[in-house]
Amino acid sequence: MKLPLLSCAMLLCALPASGDNSLLTPRVVTALTSIDAVPSTSGLNDAFTSPEAALADLQTLARDPSIELGIAIRAIRALPGYCPPPPLSCGPGTGVHETLISLIGSYQSLPQPTAQDLLRLRAAVEALGVTRTVLDTDVVLMLPLLMHPSRDVRATVVRSLRSSCDDTATMALKALKLNEPTMQVQFAILSALRELEHCAR
């Protein structure tokens, strides 16, 4: 057996039995275990056999908390690649938007999130920002996360809000800048505010 196939087989054996392993064929596992980059849309389409199947199965993998963390995060990050082409919006009614908002809401509401939960939350927030269609309702959903105990979560939310062009987001970031204790998040806030200024021009 060739080395890539052997690696895929070993990974499949290590995946939780409760996950939807029927979706994780060797080709899918290979496509979703790229280390250096987000899986390409064309590669995923080939692995899942079609764009429609790829989107549906990526949504399933992204929502399944029992799927191996690395695969779940890459599935989440791959979703923006399935946004409708311009001038259409990747907003409400699209599978990508609904999945990301559902994930953010689910992981945000956990009373005692694990480290893996926080990584999945950050991946969903990051992916929503990549769609560049952050809406007023999305901003309202994410604003409480600006007070999250994790600086990494706060920084991810700040970066996602850069594309919102929302006055509420701008005001919240200016208020956060006054009280934010970490340089990492402060730098993210300054960068986000610079981008949001262009929306008002």
C-alpha positions in Angstrom: 0.0 0.0 0.0 1.4 3.4 -0.9 2.2 5.8 1.9 -0.6 8.4 1.3 -3.2 5.6 1.3 -1.7 4.1 4.3 -1.8 7.4 6.1 -5.4 7.8 5.2 -6.3 4.4 6.3 -4.6 5.0 9.7 -6.5 8.3 10.1 -9.8 6.6 9.3 -9.2 4.0 11.9 -8.4 6.7 14.5 -11.7 8.6 13.9 -14.4 8.4 16.4 -16.9 5.6 15.7 -19.8 7.8 16.4 -19.0 10.3 13.6 -20.4 10.1 10.1 -17.5 8.0 8.9 -19.4 7.0 5.7 -18.5 10.4 4.3 -14.8 10.1 5.1 -13.6 8.1 2.2 -9.8 8.0 1.6 -10.1 10.7 -1.1 -12.1 13.0 1.3 -9.7 12.5 4.1 -6.8 13.3 1.8 -8.5 16.5 0.6 -9.4 17.5 4.2 -6.0 16.9 5.8 -3.9 19.4 3.9 -1.6 21.1 6.4 -0.4 24.2 4.5 -3.7 25.5 3.0 -7.4 25.5 3.0 -8.6 22.5 0.8 -9.2 23.7 -2.7 -12.8 23.7 -3.9 -11.9 21.8 -7.0 -10.2 19.1 -5.0 -13.1 18.8 -2.7 -15.6 18.6 -5.6 -13.6 15.7 -7.0 -13.3 14.0 -3.6 -17.1 14.3 -2.9 -17.9 13.7 -6.6 -19.8 17.0 -7.2 -20.1 20.6 -5.9 -23.6 19.9 -4.6 -22.5 16.8 -2.7 -19.3 18.6 -1.5 -21.3 21.4 0.1 -23.9 19.1 1.7 -21.3 16.7 3.1 -19.0 19.6 4.3 -22.0 21.0 6.2 -22.6 17.6 7.8 -19.0 17.2 8.8 -18.8 20.8 10.1 -21.8 20.3 12.3 -20.8 16.9 13.7 -19.0 17.3 17.1 -17.8 13.8 17.0 -15.8 14.2 13.8 -12.0 14.5 14.3 -11.1 18.1 15.1 -8.7 18.7 12.2 -11.1 17.4 9.6 -14.0 19.4 11.2 -12.0 22.7 11.2 -10.9 22.2 7.6 -14.5 21.4 6.6 -15.7 24.7 8.3 -12.9 26.7 6.6 -13.7 25.3 3.2 -17.4 26.4 3.3 -16.8 30.0 2.0 -15.6 28.4 -1.2 -19.2 27.4 -1.8 -20.7 30.9 -1.6 -22.7 32.0 -4.7 -20.6 33.9 -7.2 -20.8 37.7 -7.3 -23.0 39.7 -7.6 -25.0 37.2 -5.5 -24.6 37.4 -1.7 -23.5 34.6 0.7 -26.2 35.7 3.1 -29.4 34.2 4.7 -30.9 31.4 2.7 -27.5 30.1 1.5 -26.3 26.8 3.0 -22.9 28.4 3.8 -24.3 31.2 5.9 -26.9 29.2 7.7 -24.3 26.6 8.7 -21.8 29.1 10.0 -24.4 31.0 12.0 -25.7 27.8 13.4 -22.2 26.7 14.5 -21.4 30.1 16.1 -24.6 30.1 18.0 -24.2 26.5 19.1 -20.6 26.8 20.4 -21.2 30.3 21.8 -24.0 29.0 24.0 -22.0 26.2 25.6 -21.7 26.8 29.4 -18.3 25.1 29.7 -16.7 24.9 26.2 -13.6 22.7 25.8 -10.5 23.8 24.0 -11.7 21.9 20.9 -15.1 23.7 21.1 -13.3 27.0 21.1 -11.2 26.0 18.0 -14.4 25.1 16.2 -16.0 28.3 17.2 -13.1 30.3 16.0 -13.1 28.5 12.7 -16.8 29.3 12.1 -16.3 33.0 13.0 -13.2 33.2 10.8 -15.1 31.5 7.9 -18.0 33.9 8.3 -15.6 36.8 7.9 -14.1 35.3 4.8 -17.6 35.3 3.1 -17.4 39.2 3.5 -21.2 39.2 3.9 -21.4 39.8 7.7 -24.9 41.2 8.3 -26.4 43.3 11.1 -27.9 40.2 12.6 -24.5 38.4 12.4 -22.9 41.3 14.2 -25.5 41.2 17.0 -24.8 37.4 17.3 -21.0 37.9 17.6 -20.9 41.0 19.8 -21.0 39.1 23.1 -17.9 37.2 22.0 -15.9 40.4 22.2 -16.1 39.9 25.9 -15.0 36.2 25.7 -12.4 35.1 28.3 -10.2 33.7 25.4 -8.1 36.4 23.8 -7.9 34.2 20.7 -11.7 34.1 20.4 -11.8 37.9 20.8 -9.2 38.4 18.2 -10.9 36.1 15.7 -14.2 38.0 16.2 -12.6 41.3 15.7 -11.0 40.2 12.4 -14.3 38.8 11.3 -16.1 42.1 12.0 -13.8 44.0 9.6 -16.0 43.2 6.6 -19.3 44.1 8.3 -19.4 47.8 7.5 -21.7 48.0 10.5 -21.9 51.1 12.8 -22.7 48.9 15.8 -19.5 46.9 15.2 -17.5 50.0 14.9 -18.8 51.4 18.2 -18.3 48.1 19.9 -14.7 47.8 18.7 -13.9 51.4 19.8 -15.3 50.6 23.3 -13.3 47.3 23.4 -10.1 49.2 22.5 -10.3 51.2 25.7 -10.4 48.1 27.9 -8.7 45.3 26.0 -5.7 44.1 28.0 -3.8 42.1 25.3 -1.6 43.6 22.5 -2.7 40.8 20.1 -6.4 41.9 20.3 -5.5 45.6 20.4 -3.6 45.3 17.1 -6.6 43.4 15.6 -8.9 46.1 16.7 -6.8 48.9 15.2 -6.6 47.0 11.9 -10.4 46.4 11.9 -11.2 50.0 12.6 -9.0 51.2 9.7 -11.0 48.9 7.3 -14.3 49.9 8.8 -13.4 53.6 8.3 -13.4 53.0 4.5 -17.1 51.9 4.7 -18.1 55.4 5.9 -16.3 57.2 3.1 
